[in-house]
């Protein structure tokens, strides 16, 4: 059991906890909604099952440092399954911040450019799937007008941080090498 949590840092637990708590809150709002008044699309479901099912969307970010591409893939598949199972409900309040956190993580932990592109494509696919049946979003285009620039911003921040970390680690020689010179 310890191996599954190896390499997870305290901030990873905080991030996964915040995303999961927000997901539970929004899913409970969907479950207890008395009507769809004020929403662009009426709610398709008020099933309590959507609450634990949404954990499959939010919890994978816990393992972002170990394999970000697997995290993005699991999040995308879990989002698709949630959309197919529950239809028009509100997810954007969690899924969009989750996508931004994933974009940052892709920049930091995906490695090669190929992996970076695959990760970003997976995030955009996840956003499209979520926006296709989000009761609080009027149109997919309107949702993407917000989602894509912010995804790019968080990806850029992640690249900036990764470049600084790479430069700092390259510029610091081990103590044994410095003393030998």
C-alpha positions as CSV (number, residue, x, y, z in Angstrom):
1,X,0.0,0.0,0.0
2,X,2.9,2.4,0.8
3,X,4.2,2.0,-2.8
4,X,1.0,3.6,-4.3
5,X,1.6,6.7,-2.2
6,X,5.4,6.9,-2.8
7,X,6.5,10.2,-4.2
8,X,3.4,12.1,-3.3
9,X,4.2,15.4,-1.5
10,X,2.0,17.3,1.0
11,X,1.0,19.8,-1.6
12,X,-0.3,17.0,-3.8
13,X,-2.6,15.9,-1.0
14,X,-3.8,19.5,-0.5
15,X,-4.5,19.9,-4.2
16,X,-6.4,16.6,-4.5
17,X,-8.3,17.3,-1.3
18,X,-9.4,20.7,-2.5
19,X,-10.5,19.4,-5.9
20,X,-12.3,16.5,-4.3
21,X,-14.0,18.7,-1.6
22,X,-15.1,21.1,-4.4
23,X,-16.3,18.2,-6.5
24,X,-18.4,16.8,-3.6
25,X,-19.9,20.2,-2.9
26,X,-20.9,20.8,-6.6
27,X,-22.2,17.3,-6.9
28,X,-24.3,17.7,-3.7
29,X,-25.6,21.0,-5.2
30,X,-26.7,19.0,-8.3
31,X,-28.3,16.3,-6.2
32,X,-30.2,18.7,-3.9
33,X,-31.2,21.2,-6.7
34,X,-34.9,21.8,-6.5
35,X,-35.2,23.1,-10.1
36,X,-33.0,24.0,-13.1
37,X,-34.2,27.6,-13.0
38,X,-31.5,30.0,-14.1
39,X,-29.4,27.3,-15.8
40,X,-29.0,27.3,-19.6
41,X,-29.9,23.6,-19.6
42,X,-32.1,21.6,-17.2
43,X,-30.5,19.0,-15.0
44,X,-30.7,15.5,-16.3
45,X,-30.0,13.7,-13.0
46,X,-30.2,14.3,-9.2
47,X,-28.8,10.8,-8.4
48,X,-26.7,10.5,-5.3
49,X,-24.4,8.1,-7.2
50,X,-22.9,11.1,-9.0
51,X,-21.2,12.2,-5.8
52,X,-18.9,9.1,-5.3
53,X,-18.6,8.7,-9.1
54,X,-17.1,12.2,-9.4
55,X,-14.2,11.1,-7.1
56,X,-12.8,9.3,-10.1
57,X,-12.5,12.6,-11.9
58,X,-10.8,14.6,-9.0
59,X,-8.6,12.1,-7.1
60,X,-6.2,11.1,-9.9
61,X,-4.4,14.5,-9.6
62,X,-2.9,13.1,-6.4
63,X,-0.5,11.1,-8.7
64,X,0.5,14.0,-11.0
65,X,4.2,13.8,-10.2
66,X,4.4,10.0,-10.9
67,X,2.7,9.9,-14.3
68,X,0.9,13.0,-15.5
69,X,-0.2,11.4,-18.8
70,X,-1.9,8.6,-17.0
71,X,-3.6,11.1,-14.7
72,X,-4.9,13.1,-17.7
73,X,-6.1,9.9,-19.4
74,X,-7.9,8.7,-16.3
75,X,-9.4,12.1,-15.7
76,X,-10.6,12.2,-19.3
77,X,-12.1,8.8,-19.2
78,X,-13.8,9.4,-15.8
79,X,-15.2,12.7,-17.1
80,X,-16.6,10.9,-20.2
81,X,-18.2,8.2,-18.1
82,X,-19.6,10.8,-15.7
83,X,-21.1,12.8,-18.6
84,X,-22.6,9.6,-20.2
85,X,-24.0,8.4,-16.9
86,X,-25.5,11.7,-15.5
87,X,-25.9,14.0,-18.5
88,X,-26.6,17.7,-18.0
89,X,-25.4,18.7,-14.6
90,X,-22.9,21.3,-13.4
91,X,-19.3,20.2,-13.4
92,X,-17.5,23.3,-14.7
93,X,-16.8,24.8,-11.3
94,X,-14.5,21.9,-10.5
95,X,-13.5,20.6,-13.9
96,X,-12.1,23.9,-15.2
97,X,-9.8,24.5,-12.2
98,X,-8.8,20.9,-12.4
99,X,-7.9,21.4,-16.0
100,X,-5.8,24.4,-15.1
101,X,-4.0,22.4,-12.4
102,X,-3.4,19.6,-14.9
103,X,-2.0,22.0,-17.5
104,X,0.5,23.3,-14.9
105,X,1.4,19.7,-14.0
106,X,1.9,18.7,-17.7
107,X,4.3,21.6,-18.1
108,X,6.2,20.5,-14.9
109,X,6.2,16.7,-15.1
110,X,5.4,15.5,-18.6
111,X,9.0,15.7,-19.9
112,X,9.4,15.5,-23.7
113,X,7.5,17.8,-26.1
114,X,5.6,14.7,-27.3
115,X,4.4,14.1,-23.8
116,X,3.6,17.7,-23.4
117,X,1.4,17.8,-26.5
118,X,-0.3,14.5,-25.5
119,X,-1.1,15.9,-22.1
120,X,-2.5,19.2,-23.4
121,X,-4.6,17.3,-26.0
122,X,-6.0,15.2,-23.2
123,X,-6.9,18.2,-21.2
124,X,-8.6,19.9,-24.1
125,X,-10.6,16.7,-24.8
126,X,-11.6,16.5,-21.2
127,X,-12.8,20.1,-21.3
128,X,-14.8,19.5,-24.5
129,X,-16.4,16.4,-23.0
130,X,-17.3,18.3,-19.9
131,X,-18.6,21.4,-21.7
132,X,-20.7,19.3,-24.0
133,X,-23.1,18.5,-21.2
134,X,-22.5,21.1,-18.5
135,X,-25.9,22.6,-17.4
136,X,-24.3,25.9,-16.3
137,X,-22.5,26.6,-19.7
138,X,-24.6,28.0,-22.5
139,X,-22.4,27.0,-25.4
140,X,-19.2,24.9,-25.8
141,X,-17.6,27.9,-27.7
142,X,-18.4,30.2,-24.8
143,X,-16.9,27.8,-22.3
144,X,-13.8,27.3,-24.4
145,X,-13.4,31.0,-24.7
146,X,-12.6,31.0,-21.0
147,X,-11.1,27.6,-20.6
148,X,-8.4,27.6,-23.3
149,X,-6.7,30.9,-22.5
150,X,-6.6,30.0,-18.8
151,X,-5.3,26.5,-19.6
152,X,-2.6,28.2,-21.7
153,X,-1.8,30.6,-18.9
154,X,-1.4,27.8,-16.3
155,X,0.7,25.7,-18.8
156,X,2.9,28.8,-19.3
157,X,3.4,29.2,-15.6
158,X,4.3,25.6,-15.3
159,X,6.8,25.9,-18.1
160,X,8.3,29.0,-16.4
161,X,8.7,27.1,-13.1
162,X,10.1,24.0,-14.7
163,X,12.7,26.1,-16.6
164,X,13.8,27.8,-13.4
165,X,14.0,24.5,-11.6
166,X,16.0,23.0,-14.4
167,X,18.4,26.0,-14.5
168,X,18.9,26.0,-10.8
169,X,19.6,22.3,-10.6
170,X,22.1,22.6,-13.6
171,X,23.9,25.5,-12.0
172,X,24.4,23.9,-8.6
173,X,27.3,21.5,-8.6
174,X,27.5,18.8,-5.9
175,X,29.6,19.7,-2.8
176,X,32.2,17.1,-3.6
177,X,32.8,18.5,-7.1
178,X,33.1,22.1,-5.9
179,X,35.6,21.3,-3.2
180,X,37.7,19.2,-5.6
181,X,38.2,22.1,-8.0
